[in-house]
């Protein structure tokens, strides 16, 4: 092997090593970073925290051109079988482009907000929420079984309409941070917590929740109230 070819092979090896290092550093958002179409499109992030404190992340998002679309505090765990997902605080962020989120995600300031990696979860999606200020949110997360087709939590909407519930968000999600790999979310909004809780206690809703919990590999429902 001549010297020029040896140098070229060494250069390629270094380039591959650097690329692998970058992909490992980016972790779950590597695909987003490599996809130019997605990187230039709007992006939305759901942040959930078990300690109830998202103030540092909220402030950082606002400093770096992100928008806080919704804040909520946990009012009740609706799917009581999933206690490990008892997230106490919720913030929803909007970014003009996914590239703006990636800039935040890779910043030193962002890493400084990770005081306890197990206490926070971040879910990202390109699908926009339809948010009413001051509304109560029922957030339902699901993980599918292998080769399963999502049924979109449609039964939740059917029963919620009797209590004034409306579909605020349905999206496939990327799990960016967290100890569970959620694949989809559904948000049903209500004018207040009382209506949301009455809907959940309805016999028809309880039946659908039981069926849904059995249908998916994992399912979690949480009720958040705007401050």
For each residue, the residues with C-beta under 8 A, 3 or more apart:
1: 5 6 9
2: 5 6
3: 6 7
4: 7 8
5: 1 2 8 9
6: 1 2 3 9 10
7: 3 4 10 11
8: 4 5 11 12
9: 1 5 6 12 13
10: 6 7 13 14
11: 7 8 14 15
12: 8 9 15 16
13: 9 10 16 17
14: 10 11 17 18
15: 11 12 18 19
16: 12 13 19 20
17: 13 14 20 21
18: 14 15 21 22
19: 15 16 22 23
20: 16 17 23 24
21: 17 18 24 25
22: 18 19 25 26 30
23: 19 20 26 30
24: 20 21 27
25: 21 22 106
26: 22 23 29 30 33 102 105 106
27: 24 30 176
28: 174 175 176 177
29: 26 32 33 102 105 124 174 176
30: 22 23 26 27 33 34
31: 34 35 174
32: 29 35 38 39 43 98 102 124 174
33: 26 29 30 39 102
34: 30 31
35: 31 32 38 39
36: 39 40
37: 40 41
38: 32 35 41 43 98 126
39: 32 33 35 36 97 98 99 102
40: 36 37 97 98 99
41: 37 38 97 98 126
42: 94 95 96 97 98 126 128
43: 32 38 94 95 97 98 100 101 124 125 126
44: 69 92 93 94 95 124 125 126 127 128 129 171
45: 92 93 95 101 122 123 124 176
46: 90 91 92 121 122 123 124 125 139 173 185
47: 54 57 90 91 92 93 120 121 122
48: 87 89 90 120 121 122 123 178
49: 52 53 54 87 88 89 119 120 121
50: 86 87 88 118 119 120
51: 88 89 116 119
52: 49 73 74 88 89
53: 49 56 89
54: 47 49 57 58 71 89 90 91 120
55: 58 59
56: 53 59 60 112 113
57: 47 54 60 61 91 113 120
58: 54 55 61 62 68 71 91
59: 55 56 62 63
60: 56 57 63 64 104 109 110 113
61: 57 58 64 66 67 68 91 93 104
62: 58 59 66 67 68
63: 59 60 109
64: 60 61 100 103 104 107 109
65: 95 96 100
66: 61 62 93 94 95 100 101 104
67: 61 62 93 94 95
68: 58 61 62 71 91 92 93
69: 44 92 93 94 129 131
70: 90 91 92 129 131 137 226
71: 54 58 68 89 90 91 92 226 227
72: 89 90 91 137 224 225 226 227
73: 52 88 89 90 224 225 227
74: 52 77 86 87 88 89 90 222 223 224
75: 136 193 197 223 224 225
76: 197 200 222 223
77: 74 80 82 83 86 221 222 223
78: 138 140 200 209 221 222 223
79: 82 140 209 213 219 220 221 222
80: 77 83
81: 213
82: 77 79 85 218 219 220
83: 77 80 86
84: 179 180
85: 82 141 180 220 222
86: 50 74 77 83 222
87: 48 49 50 74 90 121 222
88: 49 50 51 52 73 74
89: 48 49 51 52 53 54 71 72 73 74
90: 46 47 48 54 70 71 72 73 74 87 137 139 222 224
91: 46 47 54 57 58 61 68 70 71 72
92: 44 45 46 47 68 69 70 71 129 131
93: 44 45 47 61 66 67 68 69 101
94: 42 43 44 66 67 69 128
95: 42 43 44 45 65 66 67 98 100 101 104
96: 42 65 100
97: 39 40 41 42 43 100 101
98: 32 38 39 40 41 42 43 95 101 102 124 126
99: 39 40 102 103
100: 43 64 65 66 95 96 97 103 104
101: 43 45 66 93 95 97 98 104 105 124
102: 26 29 32 33 39 98 99 105 106
103: 64 99 100 106 107
104: 60 61 64 66 95 100 101 107 110
105: 26 29 101 102 110 176
106: 25 26 102 103 110
107: 64 103 104 110 111
108: 111 112
109: 60 63 64 112 113
110: 60 104 105 106 107 113 114
111: 107 108 114
112: 56 108 109
113: 56 57 60 109 110
114: 110 111 117 120
115: 119
116: 51 119 120
117: 114 120 177
118: 50 179
119: 49 50 51 115 116
120: 47 48 49 50 54 57 114 116 117 177 178
121: 46 47 48 49 87 175 177 178 179 180
122: 45 46 47 48 175 176 177 178
123: 45 46 48 141 173 174 175 176 178 182 185
124: 29 32 43 44 45 46 98 101 173 174 176
125: 43 44 46 171 172 173 174 185
126: 38 41 42 43 44 98 171
127: 44 169 170 171 172
128: 42 44 94
129: 44 69 70 92 168 169 187
130: 167 168 169
131: 69 70 92 135 168 169 189
132: 135 168 189
133: 226
134: 226
135: 131 132 168 189 190 191 226
136: 75 189 190 191 192 193 195 196 223 224 225 226
137: 70 72 90 168 187 188 189 223 224 225 226
138: 78 156 160 165 187 188 189 190 196 199 200 221 222 223 224
139: 46 90 185 186 187 221 222 223 224
140: 78 79 153 156 185 186 187 188 219 220 221 222
141: 85 123 180 182 184 185 218 219 220 221
142: 150 153 182 183 184 185 186 212 216 218 219 220
143: 180 181 182 183 216 217 218 219
144: 148 149 150 183 184 216 217
145: 148 216 217
146:
147:
148: 144 145 216 217
149: 144
150: 142 144 183 184
151: 154 155 215
152: 170 186
153: 140 142 156 157 170 186 212
154: 151 157 158
155: 151 158 159 208 211 212
156: 138 140 153 159 160 186 188 205 208 212
157: 153 154 160 161 165 167 188
158: 154 155 161 208
159: 155 156 162 199 202 204 205 208
160: 138 156 157 163 164 165 166 188 190 199 205
161: 157 158 164 165 166
162: 159 199 202
163: 160 190 195 196 198 199 202
164: 160 161 190 191 195
165: 138 157 160 161 188 189 190 195 196 199
166: 160 161 188 189
167: 130 157 170 186 187 188 189
168: 129 130 131 132 135 137 187 188 189
169: 127 129 130 131 185 186 187
170: 127 152 153 167 184 185 186 187
171: 44 125 126 127 184 185
172: 125 127 183 184
173: 46 123 124 125 182 183 184 185
174: 28 29 31 32 123 124 125
175: 28 121 122 123 178 180 181 182 183
176: 27 28 29 45 105 122 123 124
177: 28 117 120 121 122
178: 48 120 121 122 123 175 181 182
179: 84 118 121
180: 84 85 121 141 143 175 218
181: 143 175 178
182: 123 141 142 143 173 175 178 185 218 220
183: 142 143 144 150 172 173 175
184: 141 142 144 150 170 171 172 173
185: 46 123 125 139 140 141 142 169 170 171 173 182
186: 139 140 142 152 153 156 167 169 170
187: 129 137 138 139 140 167 168 169 170
188: 137 138 140 156 157 160 165 166 167 168 196
189: 131 132 135 136 137 138 165 166 167 168
190: 135 136 138 160 163 164 165 193 195 196 199
191: 135 136 164 195
192: 136 195 196
193: 75 136 190 196 197 223 225
194: 197 198
195: 136 163 164 165 190 191 192 198 199
196: 136 138 163 165 188 190 192 193 199 200 223
197: 75 76 193 194 200 201 223
198: 163 194 195 201 202
199: 138 159 160 162 163 165 190 195 196 202 205
200: 76 78 138 196 197 205 206 209 221 223
201: 197 198 205 206
202: 159 162 163 198 199 205 206
203: 206 207
204: 159 207 208
205: 156 159 160 199 200 201 202 208 209
206: 200 201 202 203 209 210
207: 203 204 210 211
208: 155 156 158 159 204 205 211 212
209: 78 79 200 205 206 212 213 221
210: 206 207 213 214
211: 155 207 208 214 215
212: 142 153 155 156 208 209 215 216 219
213: 79 81 209 210 216 219
214: 210 211
215: 151 211 212 219
216: 142 143 144 145 148 212 213 219
217: 143 144 145 148
218: 82 141 142 143 180 182
219: 79 82 140 141 142 143 212 213 215 216
220: 79 82 85 140 141 142 182
221: 77 78 79 138 139 140 141 200 209
222: 74 76 77 78 79 85 86 87 90 138 139 140
223: 74 75 76 77 78 136 137 138 139 193 196 197 200
224: 72 73 74 75 90 136 137 138 139
225: 72 73 75 136 137 193
226: 70 71 72 133 134 135 136 137
227: 71 72 73
